[in-house]
Amino acid sequence: MKTIAVSRDLIEKGLTHNTMVKIDTFPDTFYVKDKMHYRWRNRIDIYMGKDVKKAREWGRKKLIICYAVPINPIHTTNEEN
């Protein structure tokens, strides 16, 4: 399961539930499925299942992530003078 949890400040930046996220060191796409405690800022937590050894080997890293934020459509009107 390719899922991540995000800090709540990132939710405000558009990383809401089910947002697709690309992480620079992984070829796969991850999905936001959970949110972290209020104390965390500017963080993601990659779910690695029950493999504690793998998670500890991975450790803490600074990564670049990419995600798409849907924009509100701009309503235009055709006005004739």
C-alpha positions as CSV (number, residue, x, y, z in Angstrom):
1,M,0.0,0.0,0.0
2,K,1.6,3.3,-1.1
3,T,0.2,5.8,1.4
4,I,1.5,8.7,3.4
5,A,0.4,10.8,6.4
6,V,0.9,14.5,6.2
7,S,1.3,17.2,8.8
8,R,-1.7,19.5,9.2
9,D,0.0,22.5,7.8
10,L,0.5,20.6,4.5
11,I,-3.2,19.9,4.4
12,E,-3.8,23.7,4.3
13,K,-1.4,23.8,1.3
14,G,-3.5,21.3,-0.7
15,L,-2.3,17.9,0.4
16,T,-5.8,16.7,1.3
17,H,-7.2,13.1,1.5
18,N,-6.4,11.0,-1.6
19,T,-4.1,13.6,-3.1
20,M,-1.5,11.9,-5.4
21,V,2.1,12.6,-4.4
22,K,5.4,11.8,-6.1
23,I,8.4,11.5,-3.8
24,D,11.7,12.1,-5.5
25,T,13.5,8.9,-4.5
26,F,10.5,6.5,-5.2
27,P,9.2,5.6,-8.7
28,D,5.7,5.0,-7.4
29,T,2.8,7.4,-6.7
30,F,1.7,7.7,-3.1
31,Y,-1.7,8.8,-1.8
32,V,-2.5,10.9,1.3
33,K,-4.5,8.7,3.6
34,D,-3.9,10.1,7.1
35,K,-2.9,13.2,9.0
36,M,-0.3,13.6,11.7
37,H,-0.5,15.1,15.2
38,Y,-0.7,18.9,15.5
39,R,2.9,19.1,16.8
40,W,4.4,18.2,13.5
41,R,5.1,20.8,10.8
42,N,6.1,20.4,7.2
43,R,6.4,16.6,7.4
44,I,5.2,13.5,5.7
45,D,5.3,10.0,7.1
46,I,5.7,7.1,4.6
47,Y,3.8,4.0,5.5
48,M,6.1,1.0,5.3
49,G,3.8,-1.7,6.7
50,K,5.0,-3.9,9.5
51,D,8.6,-3.8,8.4
52,V,10.2,-1.9,11.3
53,K,13.7,-2.7,10.2
54,K,13.1,-1.2,6.8
55,A,11.6,1.9,8.4
56,R,14.5,2.4,10.8
57,E,17.0,1.9,7.9
58,W,15.1,4.6,5.9
59,G,15.2,7.0,8.9
60,R,14.6,10.7,8.6
61,K,15.3,12.4,5.3
62,K,14.7,15.7,3.5
63,L,12.9,14.9,0.3
64,I,11.3,16.8,-2.5
65,I,7.6,15.9,-3.2
66,C,5.4,16.9,-6.1
67,Y,1.6,17.0,-6.0
68,A,-1.2,18.5,-8.0
69,V,-3.6,21.0,-6.4
70,P,-7.0,21.4,-8.2
71,I,-7.8,25.0,-9.0
72,N,-11.2,26.5,-9.0
73,P,-12.4,27.2,-12.6
74,I,-12.5,30.8,-13.5
75,H,-16.0,31.8,-14.6
76,T,-15.8,34.1,-17.6
77,T,-18.7,35.8,-19.3
78,N,-18.8,37.0,-22.9
79,E,-20.1,40.5,-22.6
80,E,-21.0,42.4,-25.7
81,N,-20.9,46.2,-25.7
